[in-house]
Amino acid sequence: MTTATIKAGGSSSSLNDLKCLKCILTRQNLSSDTLDSEFDDSSDAQNWKYGQTIELFDGSLKKFRGKISQIYKVEDEKNPKIRVVAKNAFEELEQIVYQQRTLAYSNGILSGHSISRVVLGRAFNGLKLTVAEQARDILEYALSLNADFQIGTIDLDSKMVFDECRDISCAEALCRVLKWSPSCRMYFDYNTPGAPLLHIIKLSALENADLQTHSGLVRNYSAKRREDLSASSVSIKYERENTVDDASYLEIYEDRYPADSVPDKKTIVMEVELSGSKAYVQSTTIKTQTIRPESKDWWRDHVACLQDLEDFELISYSRSGELSYELVEGCINETLNCDYEKDTIKGKVSYTDSDGSVVTKDISIRMVTTTAQSGTYSRRVLTQTVEEIPSGLAKAIYEAASPVQYDGSVQIVGGKIENYFGKNITLYRHEEAITLPTPVYYGEEDIANNLLSLKFGPSKNLYPDNIVELFRINRSRKVSELWLDSSSGKINASTSVTIGTVSDTQVENENSFSRLVISSKENDKRIDLNPEELEADETLSLHESYVLYNGYLCKAKIFMTEPQYE
């Protein structure tokens, strides 16, 4: 029996002490690594819990770290057992829905949000991301939700195109992104402190592992040349439909690699649709008039109670602003390219009313003022900018698809999975190479029986089974027309109506009287309060006095001046 140990719940025990009946470690590209174990039902494993972190060691070498996803009892004709299945952090990537951050308005307030309608390949500021940059953003989002891994080496240089998706997991997003870089492998390095390192590396940068098939340790193997997967050239035709007003035109650019190649039956041909530009004329009509606060006619136009007066005196006026024109109709927006401000114009007027009262009014008019004159203003605006053509994508796919691929499997007695997984394997028989260096995409180590099974060649999770499938990596992609500027919360140009600042003139006034005359409409009786009849510094007001009334001394309030001694 092996001397491997398992650490769970803070304590470590050997597989022997745990009465382990089966322990199989499986590792694979772009899928969950799994530790599938069975124990006698009297084992301490019965105390383990769902979601508990579990680690597998071979001496001081850490071979696996994950969380228990299944734990249950099984019983056959021999004896009851406890089965424990643990999966690594890739399962968390499958569970977490990938979201991108954006600024957007909520109840009129601009604030940060995370949305699951995502555009793969597009950054927060709207710029394009490379495959490596987008992959890192997906992983960083998963880490923000406490996924159990660390980001290791991401060694990719492929470009990608915008791909709009909705409600996809981080694992799905990662698989969609890495399809644009088919010559890569993703694997976890567990032999590190804490959470494992997740690496995404080009095939050409993987370490090499040589295996002698005649060593006596290889139980069986197979290796098949896959000339059917070898592409002679790659032709990517980028298509953009651009719109100017109501007219559209098609733009096509071909990226071919090798550049001088002639298409044949093994040429990979893709038609990749990109977002084109959309331009429209945006028009705004406004009406303005000159501000003339020094003119009585201007005040009549704005204050209704002054319009019926034969004459009034403009005592004074003032302004808080200084622009020349008042906005009467329409709205000010970015189309006009002009200055505007909220202005308050105050004035004091005086006039004699029809009954003889002398009225003084303090008037305040609030309005929108601008430098723009009346007219219709137009400009051409881009509501959608063109998506850049990714450079070098045809070359990247050609370099992944043109070499002769090998597809095979091998069983090794006493083999250790970490010595081969995440590496390029080359099979030798004596001095003769049976295969070229080929990546291992699947490994299964039966720890209890000391047997390792490997599969090498194009990864079935990432790479097609035949060259026909290579034509289809672009078919599930959706061209993005979501042109939201995530860093500002604005939608580009006129994809929405621009409201702007509308005309909003408001008038307030307060009255004071230099002479107040109250008259009866039925006869010629009048009450005339004229301050001019008072002596200097005199005030007419209510005073409390004693008067003789019906033979009694009574108290009364009398409207009079302050009594003076003669």
C-alpha positions in Angstrom: 0.0 0.0 0.0 1.2 3.5 -0.7 2.6 5.8 1.9 0.6 8.8 0.6 -1.3 10.9 3.2 -4.4 13.0 3.1 -4.9 16.2 5.1 -8.5 17.1 6.0 -10.0 19.0 8.9 -6.6 20.1 10.1 -5.2 16.6 10.6 -3.1 14.3 8.4 -3.5 10.6 8.0 -1.9 8.0 5.8 -4.1 6.1 3.3 -3.3 3.0 5.3 -4.6 4.5 8.5 -7.7 5.7 6.7 -8.4 2.2 5.5 -8.3 3.4 1.9 -9.8 1.0 -0.6 -9.4 3.2 -3.7 -7.7 6.5 -4.4 -7.6 7.8 -8.0 -6.3 11.3 -8.8 -7.5 12.6 -12.2 -6.1 15.7 -13.9 -7.3 17.2 -17.2 -7.1 20.4 -19.2 -9.9 22.9 -18.8 -11.9 20.7 -16.5 -11.9 19.9 -12.8 -9.1 17.8 -11.3 -10.6 15.1 -9.1 -9.6 13.0 -6.2 -12.0 10.0 -6.0 -11.5 7.8 -2.9 -13.2 4.9 -1.1 -12.7 4.0 2.5 -13.9 1.3 4.9 -17.0 2.7 6.7 -15.2 2.5 10.0 -12.5 5.0 8.7 -12.1 8.5 10.2 -13.2 9.7 6.7 -16.8 9.3 8.0 -16.2 12.6 9.9 -15.3 14.6 6.9 -17.9 17.1 5.6 -19.1 18.5 2.3 -17.2 21.6 1.2 -14.2 20.7 3.5 -10.7 21.4 2.0 -8.7 18.2 1.4 -5.1 17.8 0.3 -3.2 14.8 -0.9 0.6 14.5 -0.2 3.3 12.1 -1.4 5.9 12.7 1.3 6.4 16.5 1.3 5.1 16.8 -2.3 1.5 18.2 -2.5 -0.3 16.4 -5.3 -3.8 17.8 -5.0 -5.9 20.4 -3.2 -9.7 20.7 -3.5 -13.0 20.7 -1.7 -15.2 17.7 -1.0 -18.1 17.8 -3.5 -19.6 14.4 -2.7 -19.4 12.2 0.4 -21.8 9.3 0.9 -22.0 5.6 1.9 -22.1 2.8 -0.6 -22.6 -0.9 0.1 -21.9 -3.9 -2.0 -22.1 -7.6 -1.3 -18.8 -7.5 0.5 -18.8 -4.5 2.9 -20.1 -1.0 3.3 -17.8 1.8 2.2 -17.5 5.6 2.3 -16.9 7.3 -1.0 -15.4 10.8 -1.1 -15.1 12.9 -4.3 -13.1 16.1 -4.1 -12.7 18.6 -6.9 -10.2 21.4 -7.3 -10.8 25.1 -7.9 -11.9 24.7 -11.5 -15.3 23.5 -10.1 -15.6 27.0 -8.4 -14.9 28.5 -11.8 -17.8 26.5 -13.1 -20.1 27.7 -10.3 -19.2 31.5 -10.4 -21.1 33.6 -13.0 -18.6 35.9 -14.6 -19.5 39.6 -14.3 -17.9 42.8 -15.6 -17.9 46.1 -13.7 -19.5 49.2 -15.1 -20.7 52.6 -14.1 -24.4 53.1 -14.5 -27.2 55.2 -13.2 -29.5 53.9 -10.5 -32.3 56.2 -9.2 -30.5 59.1 -10.9 -27.1 58.3 -9.1 -24.1 57.2 -11.0 -22.5 54.3 -9.2 -20.6 51.1 -9.8 -22.3 47.9 -10.8 -21.4 44.3 -11.9 -23.4 42.9 -14.8 -23.5 39.4 -16.3 -24.1 40.6 -19.8 -20.5 40.7 -20.7 -18.3 41.5 -23.7 -15.3 39.2 -23.7 -12.3 40.9 -25.1 -13.3 44.4 -24.0 -11.8 46.3 -21.1 -13.6 48.6 -18.6 -12.5 51.6 -20.7 -13.8 50.1 -23.9 -10.4 49.1 -25.4 -9.6 45.7 -26.7 -8.1 43.0 -24.5 -5.7 40.3 -25.6 -6.5 36.7 -24.8 -4.1 36.8 -21.8 -5.6 40.0 -20.4 -9.1 38.7 -20.7 -8.2 35.4 -19.1 -6.6 37.2 -16.2 -9.6 39.4 -15.7 -11.9 36.3 -15.5 -9.6 34.7 -13.0 -9.3 37.9 -10.9 -13.1 38.1 -10.7 -13.3 34.5 -9.5 -10.6 35.3 -6.9 -12.7 38.3 -5.7 -15.3 35.8 -4.7 -12.8 33.7 -2.8 -12.1 30.9 -5.3 -9.3 28.7 -4.0 -6.4 29.2 -6.3 -3.6 31.7 -7.2 -2.9 33.1 -10.6 0.4 31.7 -11.9 2.0 32.2 -15.3 -0.2 33.4 -18.2 2.0 33.1 -21.2 -0.2 34.0 -24.2 0.2 36.5 -27.0 -2.9 35.9 -29.1 -5.4 38.6 -30.0 -9.2 38.1 -29.9 -12.4 39.7 -31.0 -15.4 41.0 -29.0 -17.7 38.2 -28.0 -20.9 39.2 -26.2 -22.3 36.6 -23.7 -24.9 36.6 -21.0 -24.9 34.7 -17.6 -21.9 32.4 -18.3 -19.7 30.9 -15.7 -16.0 31.9 -15.3 -15.1 28.4 -16.7 -17.3 28.9 -19.8 -15.8 32.4 -20.3 -12.3 31.0 -20.0 -13.0 28.2 -22.5 -14.5 30.7 -25.0 -11.5 33.0 -24.7 -8.9 30.3 -25.0 -10.4 29.0 -28.2 -8.7 32.0 -29.8 -5.4 30.6 -28.6 -5.7 26.8 -29.3 -2.0 26.2 -28.8 -2.0 26.5 -25.0 -2.6 24.4 -21.9 -4.0 25.2 -18.5 -3.0 23.3 -15.4 -2.7 23.7 -11.7 0.5 23.5 -9.8 -0.3 22.1 -6.3 3.2 21.9 -4.9 3.1 25.5 -3.5 2.2 27.0 -0.1 -1.6 27.5 0.3 -3.8 27.5 -2.8 -2.5 26.0 -6.1 -1.1 28.1 -8.9 -3.1 28.2 -12.1 -0.9 28.4 -15.2 -1.9 29.0 -18.8 1.1 28.4 -21.1 1.8 28.1 -24.8 2.7 24.5 -25.9 6.1 25.7 -27.1 6.9 26.9 -23.5 5.9 23.6 -21.7 8.6 21.5 -20.2 9.5 18.3 -22.0 9.2 14.8 -20.5 10.7 11.8 -22.2 9.4 8.3 -21.8 11.2 5.1 -22.8 8.6 2.5 -23.8 11.0 -0.4 -23.5 11.9 0.4 -19.9 9.7 -2.3 -18.5 7.6 0.3 -16.7 5.3 1.0 -19.6 2.4 -1.5 -19.6 1.0 -0.4 -23.0 0.8 2.6 -25.2 -0.6 3.8 -28.5 0.4 6.7 -30.7 -1.3 7.8 -33.9 -0.2 10.5 -36.3 -3.0 12.9 -37.0 -2.2 14.3 -40.4 -5.9 15.0 -40.7 -5.6 17.7 -38.1 -2.7 19.5 -39.9 -3.8 22.7 -41.7 -2.0 23.9 -44.8 -2.9 27.6 -44.3 -5.4 29.8 -42.4 -7.6 32.5 -44.0 -9.6 34.7 -41.7 -11.9 37.2 -43.5 -13.0 40.0 -41.2 -16.3 41.6 -42.2 -17.7 44.9 -41.0 -20.9 46.7 -42.0 -20.5 50.4 -41.6 -23.5 52.8 -41.6 -23.6 56.5 -42.5 -27.0 58.0 -42.0 -29.3 55.5 -43.9 -26.6 54.1 -46.2 -24.6 51.0 -45.4 -21.6 49.5 -47.0 -19.6 46.3 -46.4 -15.9 46.2 -45.6 -13.9 43.0 -45.9 -10.3 42.4 -44.8 -8.5 39.1 -45.2 -5.8 37.9 -42.9 -4.0 35.0 -44.5 -1.1 33.0 -43.1 1.3 32.1 -44.7 0.7 35.3 -46.6 1.7 33.8 -50.0 -0.3 30.6 -49.5 -2.8 29.3 -52.0 -6.1 28.1 -50.5 -6.7 24.3 -50.8 -8.9 21.7 -49.2 -6.9 21.8 -45.9 -7.1 25.6 -45.6 -8.9 26.8 -42.5 -11.4 29.5 -43.6 -13.3 31.6 -41.1 -15.6 34.5 -41.6 -15.4 36.7 -38.6 -17.9 39.5 -38.2 -16.8 42.6 -36.4 -18.8 45.6 -35.2 -18.8 48.4 -37.8 -19.1 52.1 -37.4 -22.5 53.8 -37.3 -22.7 57.6 -38.0 -25.7 59.8 -38.0 -26.5 63.5 -38.2 -27.8 64.8 -34.9 -29.8 68.1 -35.1 -31.1 70.4 -32.4 -33.3 73.5 -32.9 -33.4 76.3 -30.3 -34.9 79.7 -30.0 -33.1 82.5 -28.1 -33.4 86.2 -27.6 -31.1 89.0 -26.4 -31.1 89.8 -22.7 -31.8 93.6 -22.2 -32.4 94.2 -18.5 -31.9 97.9 -19.1 -35.1 98.1 -21.2 -38.6 98.5 -19.8 -40.0 96.5 -22.7 -37.8 93.5 -21.8 -39.3 93.6 -18.3 -42.8 93.9 -19.7 -42.2 90.7 -21.8 -41.2 88.7 -18.7 -43.5 90.1 -15.9 -47.2 89.7 -16.5 -48.3 92.4 -14.0 -46.2 95.1 -15.8 -47.8 94.5 -19.2 -51.0 96.4 -18.5 -49.4 99.4 -16.9 -49.1 102.7 -18.9 -45.7 103.3 -17.3 -43.4 102.3 -14.5 -40.1 103.3 -13.2 -37.1 100.9 -13.5 -35.2 101.8 -10.3 -32.4 99.2 -10.5 -31.3 95.8 -11.9 -28.5 93.3 -11.5 -27.4 89.9 -13.0 -25.5 86.9 -11.6 -24.4 85.8 -15.1 -23.0 87.5 -18.2 -24.0 85.5 -21.3 -25.8 87.4 -24.0 -28.9 85.2 -24.9 -31.8 83.8 -23.1 -32.9 80.3 -24.0 -36.6 80.5 -25.0 -37.3 77.2 -26.6 -35.4 73.9 -27.1 -32.6 72.5 -25.1 -28.8 73.0 -24.9 -26.8 69.8 -25.4 -23.4 68.8 -26.6 -24.4 69.2 -30.3 -24.4 73.0 -29.9 -20.9 73.3 -28.6 -21.7 76.5 -26.8 -21.5 78.0 -23.3 -24.6 78.1 -21.0 -25.4 78.9 -17.4 -28.2 79.4 -15.0 -28.7 83.2 -14.6 -30.7 85.2 -12.1 -31.7 88.7 -13.1 -33.1 90.9 -10.3 -34.9 94.3 -10.7 -36.8 96.9 -8.7 -39.7 98.8 -10.3 -42.2 101.4 -9.0 -45.5 102.4 -10.3 -48.8 104.1 -9.3 -51.8 101.8 -9.3 -55.2 102.8 -10.6 -56.5 103.5 -7.1 -53.6 105.7 -6.3 -51.4 103.2 -4.4 -47.7 103.6 -5.1 -46.3 100.1 -5.5 -42.7 99.0 -5.4 -41.9 95.5 -6.8 -38.7 93.4 -6.2 -38.6 91.0 -9.2 -36.3 88.0 -9.6 -36.2 86.1 -12.9 -34.3 82.8 -13.2 -33.5 81.6 -16.7 -31.0 79.6 -18.8 -28.6 81.8 -20.7 -26.2 80.9 -23.5 -23.9 82.2 -26.2 -25.9 80.4 -29.0 -28.3 82.3 -31.2 -31.6 80.9 -32.6 -31.2 78.2 -35.3 -30.8 74.5 -36.0 -27.5 73.0 -35.1 -26.3 69.8 -36.7 -23.2 67.6 -36.4 -22.3 64.1 -37.4 -21.8 61.7 -34.5 -20.6 58.1 -34.2 -23.0 56.0 -32.3 -20.8 52.9 -32.6 -17.1 52.9 -33.4 -15.4 50.2 -35.4 -14.0 47.1 -33.8 -10.3 46.8 -34.5 -9.1 43.9 -36.5 -7.0 41.6 -34.3 -3.5 41.3 -35.8 -1.8 38.0 -36.1 -4.8 35.8 -35.3 -4.4 33.8 -38.5 -0.7 33.2 -37.7 -1.6 32.0 -34.1 -4.2 29.5 -35.4 -1.8 28.3 -38.1 1.0 27.7 -35.7 -1.4 25.6 -33.5 -3.0 23.7 -36.4 -0.1 23.2 -39.0 2.3 20.9 -37.1 1.6 17.2 -37.3 -0.3 16.2 -34.2 -0.1 12.9 -32.3 -2.9 11.4 -30.4 -2.4 8.5 -28.0 -2.3 7.0 -24.6 0.2 5.2 -22.3 0.1 3.3 -19.0 3.1 3.6 -16.6 3.7 1.4 -13.6 4.8 3.6 -10.7 4.4 6.8 -12.7 3.6 10.1 -10.9 1.1 12.3 -12.5 3.0 15.6 -11.7 5.9 14.4 -13.8 3.9 14.4 -17.0 0.7 16.5 -16.7 1.2 20.1 -18.0 4.2 19.0 -20.0 5.0 17.8 -23.5 5.7 14.1 -23.7 7.9 12.3 -26.2 7.7 8.5 -26.5 11.0 6.8 -27.4 11.9 3.2 -28.2 15.6 3.0 -27.6 16.9 6.0 -29.6 14.0 6.3 -32.0 11.3 8.9 -31.3 7.9 7.4 -31.7 6.2 10.8 -31.3 7.1 14.4 -31.5 6.7 16.4 -28.2 3.0 16.3 -27.6 1.1 17.8 -24.6 -0.6 15.6 -22.0 -4.2 16.7 -21.6 -5.4 13.9 -19.3 -3.9 11.9 -16.5 -5.3 9.4 -14.0 -3.1 8.1 -11.2 -4.4 5.0 -9.3 -2.5 5.6 -6.1 -3.6 2.5 -4.4 -2.4 0.3 -7.3 0.6 2.4 -8.3 -0.5 2.8 -11.9 -0.6 6.0 -14.1 -2.7 6.4 -17.3 -2.0 9.3 -19.6 -3.7 10.7 -22.7 -1.7 13.1 -25.0 -2.5 15.1 -28.1 -5.0 17.8 -28.9 -7.2 18.5 -25.8 -10.8 17.3 -26.3 -12.0 20.2 -24.2 -10.2 22.9 -26.2 -9.3 21.4 -29.6 -11.6 19.9 -32.2 -11.6 16.2 -33.1 -11.0 16.9 -36.7 -10.0 19.9 -38.9 -13.7 20.5 -39.9 -14.4 21.5 -36.3 -11.7 24.2 -36.5 -14.0 26.1 -38.8 -16.6 26.4 -36.1 -14.8 28.0 -33.2 -16.3 31.4 -34.3 -19.9 30.2 -34.8 -21.2 30.5 -31.3 -19.8 34.0 -30.9 -22.1 37.0 -30.8 -21.0 40.3 -32.3 -21.2 42.9 -29.6 -23.3 46.1 -30.3 -23.3 47.0 -26.6 -21.4 50.3 -26.8 -21.7 51.3 -23.2 -18.7 53.2 -21.8 -18.3 51.3 -18.6 -15.9 53.9 -17.1 -18.5 56.7 -17.4 -21.9 55.0 -17.6 -22.6 56.8 -20.9 -23.9 55.1 -24.1 -21.9 56.3 -27.1 -23.3 59.4 -28.9 -26.9 59.2 -30.0 -27.8 55.6 -29.1 -30.1 57.4 -26.6 -31.8 60.8 -26.8 -29.7 63.7 -25.4 -32.0 65.7 -23.1 -29.6 68.5 -22.3 -30.6 71.7 -20.4 -34.0 73.0 -21.2 -35.4 76.5 -21.0 -37.0 77.1 -17.6 -37.7 80.8 -16.9 -39.3 81.5 -13.5 -40.4 84.9 -12.2 -40.8 85.8 -8.5 -41.9 89.3 -7.2 -42.7 90.9 -3.9 -44.8 94.1 -3.4 -44.2 97.1 -1.1 -46.3 100.3 -1.0 -45.2 104.0 -0.9 -48.9 104.9 -0.6 -51.8 102.4 0.1 -55.3 103.5 -1.0 -58.2 101.1 -0.2 -61.5 102.2 -1.9 -65.1 100.9 -2.0 -66.4 99.9 -5.5 -70.0 100.8 -4.4 -69.4 104.4 -3.4 -66.6 107.0 -3.1 -65.4 106.0 0.4 -61.6 105.5 0.7 -58.9 104.7 3.2 -55.8 106.6 2.3 -52.5 105.7 4.0 -49.9 108.1 2.8 -46.5 108.2 4.6 -45.8 111.6 3.1 -48.4 113.1 5.5 -46.4 112.0 8.5 -43.7 114.1 10.2 -40.1 113.0 9.9 -39.4 109.7 11.7 -43.0 109.2 12.6 -44.6 105.8 12.4 -48.4 105.1 12.1 -49.2 101.9 14.0 -51.6 100.2 16.5 -51.4 101.6 20.0 -53.2 100.5 23.2 -55.2 103.4 24.8 -58.0 103.9 27.4 -61.3 105.5 26.2 -64.6 106.4 27.8 -67.3 104.1 26.2 -71.0 104.0 27.3 -70.0 105.5 30.7 -67.2 103.1 31.3 -63.4 103.4 31.0 -62.4 100.8 28.4 -59.2 99.6 26.7 -58.9 99.8 22.9 -56.3 99.5 20.1 -56.1 102.6 18.0 -54.3 103.1 14.7 -52.3 106.3 15.4 -48.9 107.9 15.7 -46.9 108.0 18.9 -48.5 110.8 21.1 -46.4 114.0 21.4 -46.3 116.6 24.2 -47.3 120.1 23.1 
